[in-house]
């Protein structure tokens, strides 16, 4: 009986630790798709946000500029755009996983110095 309790306890700890993995990491696109998304970031986002994401027509998307902004809000902006601005919504071309990955890339500091 003690052995099975330990096994159940270990299983519970394992499951609990899996819940701590951020959803974006668990659902990261394949490496080839990540490269495509980085290319898209440079081709489609850089014209407004700058090659180094320091701003231009659109606001800066640097790690410092995004600090404190809710991830869900940033995902919503990329998904639906900003009415009345040049920021388009990307939901017709990118799925939720792609958008979340791009937002996380920016939150981590893209491009790397």
C-alpha angles and dihedrals in degrees: 000000000000092000092054091048090054091048091051090046092051090047090051092050091048092051091046091052090051089056089059092061107102112251091236092058093047091051101037114150119249117275093257091053091047089056090050091050092049088051089050090051090056096042101040107023103034095066089068103022098038132252090274092038090247094132140262124159086356127043125273115277097195122135090256093048091051096043110123095014112124113252091223090055092051091049090050091051093052092043099047104018125220114288113227093025136081090257108113126200115250101199092106091059105027131048125225092264093054093048093047090049092051092049091049090049090055093045089054091052119272128224099032113232 
